[in-house]
Amino acid sequence: MTQSDGPDAGTNANADVESLAYDEAFAELQRVVAALEAGGGSLESTIGQYERAVALQRRCERLLAEAELRVQQLMARPGGAGPVAVDVRPEEAEEE
């Protein structure tokens, strides 16, 4: 049984989420979402997994917001790069 499978899965069990780096949190979020999509778990297990997914999603959002702020601060420094247009479309979209 994993940490997110037990009946006591919830906020306390998700405290470790705050120590995860973005890549770790995102990878785990993908795993949890896949497990939820597969179904078959008990109600308590599913609720625990959903709570963990929410905690992971919020962690990813916070880390992305912090990274965006850092980039904005770097660009605002004297001698920093001004606004730069960046193509952020996935490669598949470019082929269309």
N, C-alpha and C positions, 0 to 999 in steps of 0.2 A: 504494500500500500504506500503510495507516495504522499507527500505532505498535503497535497491538494485533494486527496481522495477521502480523507477521514471525515467523520461527522463534525469534528471540531475545526474543520478547515474554514478559514475566514481571515479576518484582519490580522490577527496575531500570527497566523501561519504564513502570511504574506509579508511580514516585516523584512525578510531577506531581499525582497524585490528592490528596496532602496539602495542596496549595495551593488546591484548589477550594472554593468556597462551597457550602453545602448545595444550593441550587437548581441550580447547575451540575453537581454530582456526581449528583444525583437524575435530572436530564434525561439525562445521559450514560448512567447506569445503565439507564434505560428504553430508550435507543437500542441499547445492547449486548445487552440481553435480547431485544429485537425481532430483532436480527441473529442471535442464537443460535437463537431459535425458528424463524426462516426457514430455517436450515440451509444446506447447500450449500458450506460452507467446508471447507478441508482440515483434517486432524486437528490439525496444529500451530496453524493459525489459530483453530480452535475452542477449543483449550486456552488460547491467549493471550487470547481474548475472555473466557473463563470466569474466568481469573485477574484480568483487569481488572474484571469484574463483582463479584468477591469484594472487591477492593480498594475499589471505589466503594461497595458496600454497607456495608463496615466504616466508611468515612469518614462516610457518612450517619448510621450508628448513633452514632458518636462525637460528631458535631455535635449530634444530637438530645439525647444525654445531657447535653452541656454546656449546651444551651439549657434543658433541664428543671432542671438544677442552679441556673442563674441565676435562673429564675423562683421556685424554692423559696427561694433566698436573699433575693430581693426580698420575698417574702411573709412571711418570718420577721423582717424588720426591724421595729423599733418603728414603728407607724403604717402598716405594710404591710397589705395586704388579708389577711384570714384565708382559710381554705379556701373556695373558691367552686365550686359545682357547675356544670360546663360541659357542655353537650350537644355531644359530638364526633361524633355520628353523621353520615354523609354525607346530603346532602339527599334522595337517592333513598330512603334508609331511612325518612325521616320520612313519606313518602307512603304507605307500606305500612300 
